[in-house]
Amino acid sequence: MTGQPLLGSIALVTGGSRGLGLEIARQYLAAGASVALCARTTDPTDAADKAETVAAELRSGLTERQEVIGLTADVAQQEDVARLHAEVLRHFGRIDVLVNNAAVQGPMGPIESIDWHAWVRTVEINLMGSVLMTRAVLPAMKMQGRGRIVQLSGGGATSPMPGISAYAVSKAAIVRFVETLARELEGTGVEINALAPGALNTRMLDEVLAAGPEKVGQAYFARAIQQKDTGGAGLQEAAELAVFLGSEASRGISGRLISAVWDNWRNLPEHAATLADSDVYTLRRITGKDRGLDWGDR
């Protein structure tokens, strides 16, 4: 995309103080939006986790009509979400785009031996946090007759991840939430899509490498080492897709899981009508007949 497709828009980016969330915030600003970014960590020794510190760094080079603010919130806590939502509305007056990026990888290892509370906490952040944030912004978006929700998903949604079950479960569940909510939102002007960013060299990859092959399996660990060495998918392409899904360019596209790496998403506007009548970029059960096998289906 060229120009500033988000000019004048107000975006809220969760998990926006580092990694992909920070890159999305940068590209949203470059696309003309004003941005509220939030982060959960407030440890003063970790400047990368301090939302306001990061926001201050992003303010250089903005136009007079743009703003960026940093706020602290735990998206898995309903009270925090309500406060965050109120603060963004108080500052900007509206929210045009919500980017649900906040996520953790969670505990790694066999399901019977990992810390149960950490497993539940992962689902609370990745799944419940995204749903809570979405619930918060929907009433105003519906009232203004427009809005975009960009939901980060990942490889856990489309393939098993032995040893990383909490992450995989939460990412698969959030895609079905996106598909379901898209149906609920038909005719409202509000659209929602899931974004698969590809294998990124972020903090989560470092956590896999630190866990070792005993917890994540030899094959997955070997792929992680290769990814680390080759540089991974890179943040820019995923952030560009987030800009596309947050802009008017993606109007008519909703309820889809779109890969930044594998899908030719820049051409989707030309095929929005066809896409709307298909199950392309959705999660579906594969039957025996789908694979040319007739022994298992009635």
C-alpha positions in Angstrom: 0.0 0.0 0.0 1.1 3.5 -0.7 0.3 6.8 0.9 -1.2 6.9 4.4 -4.1 4.5 4.5 -4.8 5.1 8.2 -4.7 8.9 8.0 -6.8 10.4 10.9 -7.6 7.0 12.4 -7.3 6.2 16.1 -5.7 2.8 16.9 -5.3 0.9 20.1 -2.4 -1.7 20.1 -2.1 -4.1 23.0 1.3 -5.6 23.7 2.7 -2.6 21.9 5.9 -1.9 23.7 8.1 -4.5 22.0 8.4 -7.1 19.2 5.7 -7.2 16.7 3.4 -4.9 18.7 6.0 -2.2 18.6 6.5 -2.6 14.8 2.8 -2.4 14.2 2.6 0.8 16.3 5.4 2.2 14.2 3.8 1.3 10.9 0.4 2.6 12.0 2.0 6.0 12.8 3.8 5.9 9.4 0.4 5.2 7.9 -1.1 8.4 9.4 -2.8 7.0 12.5 -2.7 8.2 16.1 -1.8 5.3 18.4 -2.5 4.3 22.0 -0.2 1.4 22.9 -0.5 -0.6 26.1 1.8 -3.0 27.9 1.4 -5.1 31.0 4.9 -4.8 32.5 5.8 -1.8 34.6 9.3 -2.9 35.7 11.4 0.3 35.7 14.5 -1.8 35.0 13.0 -3.0 31.7 12.5 0.1 29.6 11.3 -1.9 26.6 8.3 -2.9 28.6 7.4 0.6 29.7 4.6 1.7 27.4 5.1 5.4 28.1 8.8 5.2 27.6 8.3 3.6 24.2 5.5 6.1 23.3 7.9 9.0 24.0 10.5 7.5 21.7 7.8 7.2 18.9 6.7 10.8 19.2 9.6 12.2 17.2 8.7 12.8 13.6 4.9 12.9 14.1 2.7 15.4 12.3 0.8 18.0 14.4 -2.4 15.9 14.0 -0.9 12.7 15.3 -0.4 11.6 18.9 0.9 8.4 20.6 0.3 7.6 24.2 1.5 4.7 26.3 -0.7 3.0 28.9 -0.3 0.1 31.3 -2.9 -2.6 31.5 -3.3 -6.4 31.9 -5.8 -7.3 29.2 -6.8 -10.4 31.1 -8.2 -8.3 33.9 -11.7 -6.9 33.3 -11.1 -3.8 35.5 -7.8 -3.0 33.6 -9.6 -3.4 30.3 -12.4 -1.0 31.3 -9.9 1.5 32.6 -7.7 1.3 29.5 -10.8 1.7 27.2 -12.0 4.7 29.2 -8.6 6.4 29.1 -8.2 6.0 25.3 -11.7 7.4 24.8 -11.1 10.2 27.1 -7.9 11.1 25.3 -8.9 10.5 21.6 -12.7 10.5 21.7 -13.0 7.2 19.7 -11.3 4.0 18.7 -11.3 3.1 15.0 -8.9 0.1 15.1 -8.2 -2.4 17.8 -5.1 -4.6 17.4 -5.2 -7.5 19.8 -1.5 -8.3 19.9 -0.8 -9.0 23.6 0.1 -12.6 24.1 2.4 -15.0 26.0 3.8 -18.3 25.0 3.1 -19.9 28.4 4.6 -23.0 30.0 6.4 -25.6 27.9 6.5 -29.3 28.5 4.1 -32.3 28.7 0.6 -31.3 29.7 0.7 -33.6 32.8 3.8 -31.9 34.3 3.6 -28.2 33.4 2.4 -25.6 35.9 -1.4 -25.6 35.7 -1.8 -22.0 36.9 0.7 -20.9 34.2 -1.3 -22.9 31.6 -4.6 -21.2 32.6 -2.9 -17.8 32.8 -1.8 -18.2 29.1 -5.3 -18.9 28.0 -6.6 -15.9 30.1 -4.1 -13.5 28.4 -4.2 -14.9 24.8 -7.9 -15.8 24.5 -9.9 -14.1 27.3 -7.8 -10.9 27.1 -8.5 -10.6 23.4 -12.2 -11.2 23.9 -12.4 -8.7 26.8 -10.7 -6.0 24.7 -13.1 -6.7 21.8 -16.1 -6.6 24.0 -15.0 -3.2 25.3 -14.6 -1.5 21.9 -17.6 -3.0 20.1 -20.5 -0.8 21.4 -18.8 2.5 20.3 -17.7 1.0 17.0 -21.2 -0.2 16.2 -22.6 3.2 17.1 -20.2 5.0 14.7 -21.0 2.4 12.1 -17.4 1.4 11.4 -14.4 -0.2 13.0 -11.6 -2.7 12.5 -10.4 -5.4 14.8 -7.1 -7.1 14.0 -6.5 -10.2 16.0 -3.0 -11.8 16.1 -3.1 -15.5 15.9 -0.2 -17.8 14.8 1.0 -21.3 13.9 -0.7 -22.7 16.9 -4.1 -22.2 15.3 -3.4 -24.4 12.3 -1.2 -27.2 13.5 -0.4 -29.1 16.7 2.4 -27.8 18.9 3.4 -30.6 21.3 4.9 -29.2 24.5 3.3 -25.7 23.9 -0.3 -26.7 24.4 -1.6 -23.6 26.2 -0.4 -21.3 23.4 -1.7 -23.6 20.6 -5.1 -24.0 22.3 -5.5 -20.3 22.8 -4.5 -19.4 19.3 -6.9 -21.9 17.7 -9.7 -20.8 19.9 -9.3 -17.1 19.1 -9.6 -17.8 15.4 -12.9 -19.5 15.9 -13.9 -16.5 18.0 -13.0 -14.2 15.0 -15.0 -16.3 12.6 -18.0 -16.4 14.9 -17.9 -12.7 15.7 -17.6 -11.7 12.1 -21.0 -13.3 11.5 -22.5 -11.4 14.5 -21.1 -8.2 13.1 -22.5 -8.5 9.6 -24.2 -5.2 8.6 -22.7 -3.2 11.4 -19.7 -1.8 9.5 -17.3 -3.4 12.0 -15.0 -6.1 10.7 -12.6 -8.5 12.3 -9.8 -10.7 11.0 -7.0 -12.9 12.4 -3.5 -12.3 11.3 -0.8 -15.1 11.3 2.5 -13.3 11.3 4.8 -16.2 10.5 7.7 -17.5 12.5 9.2 -14.4 14.1 12.5 -14.0 15.9 11.1 -12.5 19.1 11.2 -13.1 22.8 8.9 -16.2 22.3 11.6 -17.8 20.1 14.2 -17.2 22.8 11.9 -18.9 25.3 11.6 -22.0 23.2 15.4 -22.1 22.8 15.8 -21.7 26.6 13.3 -24.5 27.2 15.3 -27.0 25.2 14.3 -30.1 23.2 13.3 -32.0 26.4 10.2 -29.7 26.7 9.3 -28.8 23.2 10.6 -31.9 21.3 13.7 -32.4 19.2 12.0 -31.6 15.9 10.5 -28.3 17.0 13.7 -27.3 18.8 15.7 -27.9 15.6 13.3 -25.7 13.6 13.7 -23.0 16.3 17.5 -23.1 16.0 17.2 -22.9 12.2 14.8 -20.0 12.5 17.1 -18.2 14.8 20.0 -18.6 12.4 18.1 -17.6 9.3 16.3 -14.6 10.9 12.7 -15.8 10.7 9.9 -14.2 8.8 10.7 -10.6 9.9 8.3 -8.1 11.5 7.7 -5.8 8.6 5.5 -8.0 6.5 3.2 -8.8 9.4 3.0 -5.2 10.4 2.1 -4.2 6.8 -0.7 -6.8 6.9 -1.9 -5.3 10.2 -2.1 -1.9 8.4 -4.0 -3.3 5.6 -6.5 -5.1 7.9 -6.9 -1.9 9.9 -7.6 0.3 6.8 -10.5 0.8 4.4 -8.5 -1.2 1.9 -9.7 -4.4 3.5 -13.4 -3.4 3.6 -15.6 -6.5 2.9 -13.0 -8.9 4.3 -14.0 -10.3 7.6 -13.8 -13.5 9.7 -10.6 -14.7 8.0 -7.2 -16.0 9.2 -4.7 -14.4 6.8 -1.0 -15.3 6.7 1.5 -12.5 6.3 3.9 -14.9 4.8 1.9 -17.4 2.7 -1.1 -15.4 1.4 -1.2 -12.9 -1.4 -3.2 -10.5 0.8 -2.5 -7.4 -1.2 -4.7 -8.7 -4.0 -7.7 -9.6 -1.7 -9.7 -6.4 -2.3 -10.1 -7.5 -5.9 -11.7 -10.7 -4.8 -13.6 -9.7 -1.6 -17.0 -10.8 -3.0 -15.7 -14.2 -4.0 -14.0 -14.6 -0.6 -17.2 -13.7 1.3 -19.0 -16.6 -0.3 -16.2 -19.2 0.4 -14.5 -20.9 3.3 -11.1 -19.7 2.2 -8.8 -18.7 5.0 -11.0 -20.3 7.7 -10.5 -23.3 10.1 -12.5 -26.3 8.9 -12.7 -30.1 9.6 -11.1 -32.3 7.0 -13.2 -35.4 6.1 -12.1 -38.6 4.5 -13.6 -37.6 1.2 -11.6 -34.4 1.2 -8.5 -36.6 0.9 -10.0 -39.2 -1.5 -10.8 -41.7 1.2 -14.3 -43.2 1.3 -14.0 -45.7 4.1 -14.7 -43.3 7.0 -17.6 -41.1 5.8 -21.3 -42.0 5.6 
